[in-house]
Amino acid sequence: MKGAIIYISSNRETPEFEYKIIEDMMSKKGDMVVYAVTQEPMEDVFEFNWWVGDVGTSGFNFCRQLQMALMEAVAADYVISCEADCLYSPDYFKFVPSKLDRVYRNTNNYVLPYQSDSFYSKESQTAFQVAGREFLLDRLNYLLKDQPLWDTEMKNFPKEIGKPFLEDWDNFRTKYACFGIKTGRGMRKQTRHGKEKFTELPYWGTVKQVREKYLI
């Protein structure tokens, strides 16, 4: 099976930070193609980049950008999700789904909250998932049917239309953690997370080392 990477960005982070995120992703992706749908042009770093303009941040617009990327990645059997405020372990890119009619979400996830000196565990989410391309595209087509092209009010889409993003999914677990970073510039400054604090993560190092390396 052939995999590809889907990269989604609203370009709200500083270019210095986002380009560090991209550099890290590119160093781990192997020979997989990256299909990037962004709100500002990023053709200087991506061979396949579709930019949609400053349509604003919301869960709805994220889903629309994801749908567009999936439509373009026609050569891929499965896709690996990446976002502009997340760091991914090397083995995240090596996971190959056993079924193409399922979504698989990593369970080894953390978050570095805004202005925090600690990592916290985080439930599985869309930022850390691998899925059959056609299966995920069919789900997005269903959720976005008869909806406007863009919408900044539906922050938690598709909850606003009374539907879950997925009915269910399967799990996998990377050896090393993947984690999101709250810089205060994205759609939300805060996010729900576990209570236990971690000042260091294997492979990544301490919070201070992460902040220095990725210009947070």
Summary of the structure (lengths in Angstrom):
residues: 216
radius of gyration: 16.3
end to end distance: 36.3
largest distance: 46.3
contacts: 682
relative contact order: 0.21
helix: 27%
strand: 25%
